[in-house]
Structures are given as C-alpha cells and as structure tokens.
C-alpha cells in the first residue's frame, strides 16, 4: 500500500535540481517526515561502471538496444527495490528525472529510438506515477528541442542556451571580510574595528536578492560574490608584483591597499558566461568617494548612459541616491604601467574615477555600471553600524525593470 509521497524534479543542466532537492528534503525533515532521496541510476558509480563495460571499444559508443535496456532495467530496479518499499513504509521519496519526458530526453540525446523509449517508459512506470513533478525552467519548446537533439553536443548547447537566455541582470560585489592587513601592525586609533564593513557591498547584493525573492518578482538575476580575507602572510602581494587576471590582462600592483578591485575584475570577467543584459557591481572601493560625495550620495559610473540614468531615477524613488562621476579616457591614461597592461591605481588624483576605469577594462562585452558605496554603506560614532544601502536602490531598479 502506497502511504508515502513521490516527488520528482526535472530540468535543464544548471537549473538547480540538486539545490531544490536539498531544500525539499530539509523542509520535510523539519516537519518530522522521513525522506528517501534517490539518484538517477546512470549517474551512480555502479551505473557508470556497467556502461563502461558495455561500451563498444572500437568507437566508444553503446549499441542502442543495450543502452535502452540498461537505462530502463536500472530504473525499474530502483523503483521496485528502493522507491516502492520506502513509499509503502509511509516515507516520502524525492528523486530527479523520473518523468516520461525525461526518459525521452536522455535517450534522444544519445541517438536512441524515441518510439521505443516511449514504449519502455510506459513499461517501467506503468501506473506508477509521481505525486508531484517539478519542472525547473523547461519550456515546451526547449523540452521538445532537447528530446529531438541528435547528439550529446547539441543537447548540451541547448541546455546552455536555455539557461543563459533566462539571465538578464547580474549583480556583483567583492567581499573582503577584513581587508586592512598593513594597518594591523599598529592599529591604535586607526578605525580598524570598522573594517568589517568592507563587505557591505556583498551584503547588499545578497540583501537585494533576498528582497526580490520575497516579493516573487519575475526577473532573471544572478549574484556573483568573490570573497577573500586580506591578512598578513608570507605570500602576500607586494608593491611591484605583476599578476595576471582571469581575462589574461596583467596588472602591476603599486598599492596593496587597492586589492578589492583585483578580485572584482575577475568576477566581471566570470559573469560574461551568463551573457547578461546588464551588470552592476557594488563595492566599498575607494576612500576618495567619501571625500568627493560624503555620506549622502553613492558614486556611480557607467559605460552606458541609459543604465546610469535608470539608476539615478531608481535612487530618487527609493531615497537611496547616486551621483554620476565621469569615466573619460583621459582618466584611464593614469593607469598606464611600464611592466603590465595596467597598474592597480592611478595615483592620488580622481581615485574613485580611476578605480572605475580599471574595472571598465573588464566590461567591454556588456552594459555595466559601478557603484562605489564607501561613503554610504556604514556610519561611525554614536550611530555606528551598517546602513543597508544600496539595497533600496538596487531593489527599486529591479522593480522598475519588471
């Protein structure tokens, strides 16, 4: 007698199946429900071993009949020996890829007969159907394309395209949990206790993501947070060192206190994989922005004036304002280096602008804005603490895009 519940999850690669299964299992455990989690048989070590034994040594392909029988016999064995007994005991079972369409997708990607797959799927499942099937980011059109894909390469390209087309905005912020390693030598009266606020940029993008999720906004958003702790060590960077960024561009380190931009530039390169419509990075990047704008406005610089204008409008609406600073080529010249593609600072002049010029070298492939929140992210003295800015600005901006 089937007393438990059977939940299956399907979706494109990168859709977050494993994460969703973890969340469901955790929730059910909290409710005191016994949960059994199963894996797709073909992905288990035993399944892969069987496949490797049955592979045709000459062309490294498996005969279609052999592949079909392996796929469905292992699936049937899992149903009979693990899933049904667990359900009969009243346990809930959470699994991935147990739908008819999933069978067809797997077989189609391996150039197997779709008609035979359908017949075998009926044989394996019979009346045994999931109580709930969650399809993660799988449209009918993409699902049919996946099923009809004639090679593994085609299937992977379809999955990647389906995922990347969902991405429209990327928020980036670097997080340094304690950045001032030099001042540790003599921290008396240096405000070292406030260095924990240098991760406010990362906190703000996570806070924005949380707000957007709670409001159930229908928007595609990726948050990237490169995190590091900058402390004294024997292998710390030194003035004069030359390092290579993820993009391949080289950087001469002239100031070890301008280190946040070194991880931020790699994050800007990394997010190219999502082919975003818009990228906004947020960081407590320079003390110079405090001298320029004080504690009232955050500084914004952008390679796209329409994006800068949108952020200014959203800031006014949310009462979390930004002030636009220039991003001209004349400032970029201050980053020239004799030994690398660029230096990590441009000198004492226009420090906030040259920091943005540094980052701009990594943003040629998309619309980008940089928000320097060093002056607005926290307060000192009797009001000491983080302000939460620019969560209102970023949330309002996303709301304005929906």
N, C-alpha and C positions, 0 to 999 in steps of 0.2 A: 504494500500500500504506500503510495507516494504522499508523505506527510510534509516534506520539506519543499523549498522553492529552488528553481533552477534559473540562474541569470547568466546570460551570455553577452559578451561585448565584442563588437567588430569595428573595424575602421582602418583607414589608411595608415601606413607607417608614419610615425610622428604625431599621430592624432592623440596619443596619451592613453592608450588602452591599459597599460600596466599601472599608471597613476590612478586611473578610475577604479580599477580592480582593488588597488590598495585602499582607496578611500571607502569603497563599499564594504570591504571586509572589516576595516576598522570601525565603521559605523555599526555594523551588525554585531561585532564583538562587544561594543559599548552597550548594546541593547541586550546582552546576555544570550545571543543566538550563536549556536555552533556553526562555524563556517568551514567548508572544504573548498580549497582553491585548486583548480586543475590547470595544467598547461597543455598547449597544443602538442599532441604526441610527436609530430615530426620534428619539433624543436628540442626534444629531450635528448640527452646523450645516447640513450639506447636507440632511439629512433634514428639519429644521425649515423650511428654505427651500422644499423641494418641497411640504411640507404647506401653507405659506402661499400658494404659487401656486395650489394646487388647492382652497383653501377657497372656499366659496360666499360671495361678497362681501356678499350681502344678509343672510344670517343667521349668518355666520361658522361654519358647520358644513360638514363634508365629506360628500358622498354616501357611503353605507355601502359600496357596491361599490368606489368609488375608494379609500376608506380601507383596505379589506381588501387590495386589490391592492398598494397602496403598502407596507403593513405586511409582506406576505409576499414581495413581489418584492425589497425591500431586504434582508430577512432571507436569502432564498435567494442573493442576490448575494454577501452577506458570507460565507456558508457555502462557496460554490463558489470565490470569488476569494481568500479570506484564510485561512479556517479549515482547509479540507481541504489546501491546499498546505503549510501550516505543520505539520499532523499528518503528512503524507507525508514531511516532512524530519526527523521524529522530535522536533519541538518539542512542548511542552505548551501548550495553549490554555486560558485562563481567561476566562470571559465571564459576563455576567449575563443573566437572563431568556431562556432558550432552551428551556424546558420546554413541553409541550403545555398544561399548566395556566396557564402564564404567558401564552401566546398568548390563551387564552380570557379570562383576567383583563383583559388590555389591551383586547380587543375588547368584552367585556361592559361595561367602564366607559365605552366610547364608544358604547353602544347599538347594537352590531353583532350580526348573526345568529350565535348561538353554534353552530348546526349547521354553518353554512358555515365558521366559524372552525375547527371540528374537522376538517372535510374538508381545508381548506387546510393546516392544521398537519401532517396526515398527508402531504400532497403535498410540503411543504417539507422535512420531516425524513426521511420515508421510513424507511429502515433506519439513517439517520444519528442515532444516539442518544449522549448524553453518557456518558462512563465513570463519572462521579460527579456527582450533583446535590445541592447543599446547600440545604435549605430553612430559612431563618432565621426562627424564631418565627412559623411559619404553621401553625395548627391546621387540621384538616379542615373544621371548622365555619366558621372565619373565611375559609378559602380559598373555600368554596362561597358564602359571603355576598359576597365580593369579586367572584366570577365573575358572580353574579346581580345585582350592583348596576346600577341603571338610569341612573345619571348620574355624572359625574366628582365632583360634590359628595358624593354618597352614598359613593363609593369612598374618597374622602379621609377622610370621617368614620369609616368602618370601619377604615381603617388607623390613624388616630389612637387610636381606642378600643382596638384590639388591642394597640397599643404601651403606652398608659397603664395598661391593666389588668394588664400584667406588672410594673409598678413597685410595690413595696411599701415600700421603705425608701430614704431619701435621707440621705447624709452630706454635710455642708457644712463647709468651713473656709476662712477667708480666709488668704492668704499674703502677707506683706509681707517681701520679701527683705532690706530694710534700712530699718527704719521711723523711726529717730530723727534726723530732719533738723535739729531745733533744737540738739541736743547736739553736732552736728558743729562748731559754731562754736568750742567749747572741749571737746575730747573727753578731755582729760587725766584719767585716773583715773575715768572715768565708766562703765566697763564696756561701751564701745561695741563691743568685739570680740565680745560675746555677743549683739548684736542680730540676728545671722544666725539665731539660734534662734527668732526671732519667726515663722518659717514652719513651726514644728514641728506646728502644727495641720493644715496642708495635707499635710505629710509623713506624718502619722499616718493620715489618711483614705486616702491613696494606698497606704500600707503595709497597711492593713486590706483594701483592695480586692485587693491582690496576694495576701494570705494566703487570702482567700476563694476566689480563682480557683485557687490551687494546691491547695486542698482539694476543689475541684469541688463546692462547696456549691450546692444547688439553691435559690437565692434571687434575688429581683429587687432589685438595688441600683443606685442612681445616685449618683455622687460629683460634687459641684459645688465647684470651687475658684476663687474670684475672686482674682486675683493682681495685685499692684501693688508698685512701689518708691517709697517716700516719701523724697524727697531735696529739698534746697534748689533753688528755681527761682523765676523771676519771676512765675509764675502759680500759686504755691502758695496754698492756702487760708489765711485769716487769721481771728483771733478776731472774731466779729461777722458773718461771712458767713452768708448763708442759702442753702441748697441744696435742691433737690427730689430726692427719692429715686425709684426706679423705680416704687414704689407710688403716687406722687403726693403723699405726705406731705412736708411741708417740715421742715427741720432747721436750727436755729441753731447754728453752731459756736462754742462757748465755749472749747474746749480743742483745739488742733490735734494734741495727742498722743493724743486719743481718736478716732483716724482709722480704725482697723481695723473698727469697727462700721459705718462708712459704706459700705464695700463689702460687709460681711457682711449688712446689712439688704437690699441689693439682691439678693443671692444667695438669701435667704429668700423674697423675692417671686418671683424667677425660677423656683424649684422648684415653685411652685404648678401649673405647666403639666403636671407629672407626676402630679398628683392622688395624692400618696403617702399611705400608711397612717401612716408615721412619718417625722419629720425630726429629725435630731440634728446640731447644729452644735458644732464643737470649735474653740477658739481660745485662744491665749495673750493673753487680752483685758485683764486688769487686774493691776496690782501689788497691789491690795487683797486679792486672794485669797491671795497669799503671806503677808501679814500675818495673815489670818484662819486659814489652814489649814497654813501652812508648806509643806514639801516632801513631805508624806506622802499627803494626800488631794487629789484634784481636786475642784473645786466643781461641783455640778450643780443646776440649776434647771429647772423644767418646768411647763407648763400642763396636764399630765396626770399625776396621781399614780401611776397604774399603770405608766406608762413610767419614771418616776423610780425606782419600786420595782424594776422589772426591771433597770435599770442598776445599782442598788446590789447586787442579787443576783449579776449577772454579774461585777461588780467584785470581790466577795468570792471568787467561784470562780476568777477569773483572778489574784488577788492584785494587782489594779490598781484600788484602791478610790476611791470618790467619797463626798463628804459633801454632803447636801442642804442648800441655803440657801433662805430664803423668797423668795417672789415676790408679795408682797401689794400691794394698790392704794395703800396709804399710801406705799410707796417710789416708786411710779410718779408720784405727785404731785410729786416732786422734779425731774422732767424738764420742768416747765412753762416755757414761753418767752413773752415778750411779743411776739415778732415772727414766730414759726413754730409749727408744730404741736407741736414738742418741741425741747428742747436736746439736744446730744450728750453731756452729762454732767449729773450730779445734785448735784455738789458733793463735799466731802470725805467725807461720811458714806456708809457702805454702798456703796462704789464698785462692788464686784462685783455686788451686787444691782441697783443702778440701771442698770448696763450690760445685765444680763439683761432688766430691764423695758423698756429701749429696744428690744431685739431682739424682745421679746414682742409689740410693736405690729405686727409684720410676720408674725405666725404665727397669725392668727385662724382660718385655714381648715384646720388640720391639728393632729395631736398632735405636740408639739415638746418637745425638751429641749436645754438649752445646757450644755456642759461647759467650764469655764474651767481650762485646764491651765498657766497661767502659772507655778505653783509646782512642777509635776511634770514638765514637758517636758524640762528640762535641769538639769545640775548645773554648779557652778563650782569654782574652786580646783583642787586636785590631781586631782579626779575630773571635770574639765571635759569636757562633751560632752552630746549628746542622750541621753535615757533610752529613747526609743521608746514612751513612754506617750502616749496610751492605746490603742495598737494591741491589747494583750491584752484590754482591757475591751471594745472595740468588736467584736473578732473573737468573743469569747465570747458577747456579746449576740446577734450574728447566728446563731451556732451554737445558742443557746437558742431561737431563733425557728423554726428549721427543723423 
